[in-house]
Amino acid sequence: MSDTPPPVLPPAPTPGQARSGCLTAFMVISGVILLLPGLCALLFGGISISEGGRIGSDIAPLVFLGLVVGIGGGALIWAAIKGRKAPPV
C-alpha cells in the first residue's frame, strides 16, 4: 500500500461564524431588485383602484404576485442586514 496521508479537509463553519461581506452585499442588491416588482404592484394597483373604483379581475393576480415578490425582497434585505455578525475580537 502507499504511505500517503489522507487529504486534509477545511474545518466546517460553525453556526456563529460571520458571513462574508460579499454575500451580504449580494443579498442586499438582490433584495433591492426584488423590491421593484412590489413598487410596480403598488403603482399599478393604485392606478387601477383610482380609475375603476376597484382592482379589475385581470390585474389583481399580478398585483398580488408583485406584492409577494416585493415582501420577499424586503425579507431578504432584512435577513442580510440582521444576520450579519461582527467578527470576534
Secondary structure in CASP SS format (residue, H / E / C, confidence):
PFRMAT SS
TARGET T0000
AUTHOR 0000-0000-0000
METHOD secondary structure of the structure
MODEL  1
M C 1.00
S C 1.00
D C 1.00
T C 1.00
P C 1.00
P C 1.00
P C 1.00
V C 1.00
L C 1.00
P C 1.00
P C 1.00
A C 1.00
P C 1.00
T C 1.00
P C 1.00
G C 1.00
Q C 1.00
A C 1.00
R C 1.00
S C 1.00
G H 1.00
C H 1.00
L H 1.00
T H 1.00
A H 1.00
F H 1.00
M H 1.00
V H 1.00
I H 1.00
S H 1.00
G H 1.00
V H 1.00
I H 1.00
L H 1.00
L H 1.00
L H 1.00
P H 1.00
G H 1.00
L H 1.00
C H 1.00
A H 1.00
L H 1.00
L H 1.00
F H 1.00
G H 1.00
G H 1.00
I H 1.00
S H 1.00
I H 1.00
S H 1.00
E H 1.00
G H 1.00
G C 1.00
R C 1.00
I C 1.00
G C 1.00
S C 1.00
D C 1.00
I C 1.00
A H 1.00
P H 1.00
L H 1.00
V H 1.00
F H 1.00
L H 1.00
G H 1.00
L H 1.00
V H 1.00
V H 1.00
G H 1.00
I H 1.00
G H 1.00
G H 1.00
G H 1.00
A H 1.00
L H 1.00
I H 1.00
W H 1.00
A H 1.00
A H 1.00
I H 1.00
K H 1.00
G C 1.00
R C 1.00
K C 1.00
A C 1.00
P C 1.00
P C 1.00
V C 1.00
END
